[in-house]
Amino acid sequence: MDTFWRVRGWVDYNAMPAERRKLLLPFIIEWLSAGENVTSAELMRCVNRKLEVRKSTQLATEKYDFVLSPVSPVLTYPVHWAMPTNDPARAMAHIGFTVPYNMSEQPASSINAGFSPDGRAIGLQISGRRFDDLGVLQATHWYENARPALAKPNWEIPSNADSYGGDLA
């Protein structure tokens, strides 16, 4: 899947005006540059792999109304890193729980489920059957109201929100 995303990223990067390219982190440019010289045969293998993931995810989850999983296998990472490993060779290691649903076109939501001992947010992913967006939203709404008090975030908008360059509301 990584090669698929690198090629897609490389195509998008090349379509950007030069002034927008300058805004990307060097990490991201290094990562997506590996998509520059991918052969058409290798790209076709990537597309086929995407279709395999789609089919296998749908088959594995079809008997369940919803699947609950972590959003990520790692906690948050430093804000100046693009990915939790900070290594372009392993850039996608943190998306193992989310990518199957993206590839299978199944709806999924993420919601705060609690906090680590040092206060970092832990996300819960609620995924459902293909085309059951409403069911996923209803399940997420239910969890949002039923979750324990310790899992409810108290993320207030800072009083200096304008210093962030935009409206955070």
C-alpha positions in Angstrom: 0.0 0.0 0.0 2.9 2.3 0.7 4.0 2.4 -2.9 0.5 3.1 -4.1 0.4 6.2 -1.8 3.9 7.3 -2.8 2.9 7.3 -6.5 -0.3 9.1 -5.8 1.6 11.7 -3.6 4.2 12.2 -6.3 1.5 12.9 -8.9 -0.2 15.4 -6.6 3.1 17.0 -5.7 4.0 17.5 -9.4 0.6 19.1 -10.0 1.2 21.7 -7.3 2.4 25.2 -8.1 6.0 25.8 -6.9 5.0 28.1 -4.1 2.8 25.3 -2.6 5.6 22.7 -3.0 7.8 24.9 -0.7 5.3 24.4 2.1 5.8 20.6 2.3 8.1 19.1 4.9 11.3 17.6 3.6 10.3 14.3 5.1 7.1 14.2 2.9 9.1 15.1 -0.2 11.6 12.4 0.5 8.8 9.9 1.1 6.8 10.6 -2.0 9.8 10.9 -4.2 10.0 7.1 -4.2 6.9 7.2 -6.3 8.6 9.0 -9.2 10.0 6.0 -11.1 7.5 3.3 -10.3 6.9 1.2 -13.4 3.4 0.7 -14.8 3.6 -3.0 -13.9 4.4 -2.2 -10.3 1.6 0.4 -10.1 -0.8 -2.2 -11.5 0.3 -4.6 -8.7 -0.4 -1.8 -6.2 -3.9 -1.3 -7.7 -4.6 -5.0 -7.6 -3.4 -5.2 -4.0 -5.7 -2.4 -3.1 -8.6 -4.3 -4.6 -7.5 -7.4 -2.6 -7.5 -5.5 0.6 -11.0 -4.1 -0.3 -12.4 -7.6 -0.8 -10.7 -9.2 2.2 -11.8 -6.4 4.5 -15.4 -6.6 3.4 -15.4 -10.4 3.7 -13.8 -10.3 7.2 -16.2 -7.8 8.5 -19.5 -8.6 6.8 -21.0 -10.5 9.7 -20.5 -7.7 12.1 -22.6 -4.5 12.4 -19.6 -2.6 13.7 -15.9 -3.2 14.4 -14.2 -1.3 17.2 -10.5 -0.9 17.1 -7.8 1.6 18.0 -7.3 4.4 15.5 -3.6 4.0 15.7 -1.2 1.4 17.3 0.9 4.3 18.6 0.2 7.3 20.8 0.7 10.8 19.5 4.1 11.9 18.4 6.1 15.2 18.4 4.2 17.8 16.5 7.2 18.6 14.2 7.3 15.0 12.9 5.3 14.1 9.9 4.8 10.5 11.0 5.3 8.6 14.3 8.5 6.8 13.1 10.0 10.0 11.6 11.5 7.5 9.1 10.3 7.8 5.4 11.1 4.1 4.9 8.4 3.2 7.5 6.1 6.2 7.1 2.8 4.2 7.0 3.4 1.9 10.0 0.8 3.8 12.1 -2.2 3.4 9.7 -2.7 -0.4 10.0 -6.1 0.0 11.7 -7.5 2.7 9.3 -6.2 1.7 5.9 -8.4 -1.4 5.4 -11.5 0.7 5.8 -10.2 3.4 3.5 -9.4 0.8 0.8 -12.7 -1.1 1.3 -14.8 2.0 1.1 -16.4 1.2 4.5 -17.4 4.1 6.7 -15.4 4.7 9.9 -15.3 7.3 12.5 -12.8 8.1 15.2 -13.5 9.5 18.6 -11.5 10.0 21.8 -11.8 6.9 24.0 -9.5 8.0 26.8 -6.1 9.2 27.7 -2.7 7.6 28.3 -1.2 8.0 31.8 0.8 11.0 30.5 -2.4 12.6 29.1 -2.1 11.8 25.4 -5.4 11.1 23.6 -6.3 7.5 22.6 -8.6 7.2 19.7 -11.4 4.6 19.1 -12.3 3.8 15.5 -15.9 2.6 14.8 -16.2 1.1 11.4 -19.3 -0.4 9.7 -20.5 -2.1 6.6 -20.1 -0.5 3.3 -22.8 2.2 2.7 -23.8 2.2 6.4 -22.5 5.7 7.1 -25.7 6.5 9.1 -25.2 3.5 11.3 -21.5 4.4 12.0 -22.6 8.0 12.9 -25.3 6.7 15.2 -22.9 4.3 16.9 -20.4 7.1 17.3 -23.0 9.4 18.8 -24.1 6.7 21.2 -20.5 6.2 22.3 -19.9 9.9 22.6 -22.8 10.1 25.1 -22.1 6.8 26.9 -18.4 6.8 27.3 -16.9 7.2 30.8 -16.3 10.7 32.2 -12.5 10.1 32.1 -12.7 9.5 28.3 -14.4 12.9 27.7 -12.0 15.5 26.4 -12.0 19.0 27.8 -10.4 20.7 24.8 -11.2 24.3 25.1 -10.5 26.8 22.4 -7.5 28.9 23.5 -8.3 32.6 24.3 -5.5 33.5 21.8 -7.1 31.6 18.9 -6.4 34.4 16.5 -2.6 33.8 17.0 -3.1 30.4 15.3 -3.9 32.1 12.0 -7.5 31.4 11.8 -10.8 30.6 13.5 -10.6 27.4 15.5 -14.3 27.4 16.3 
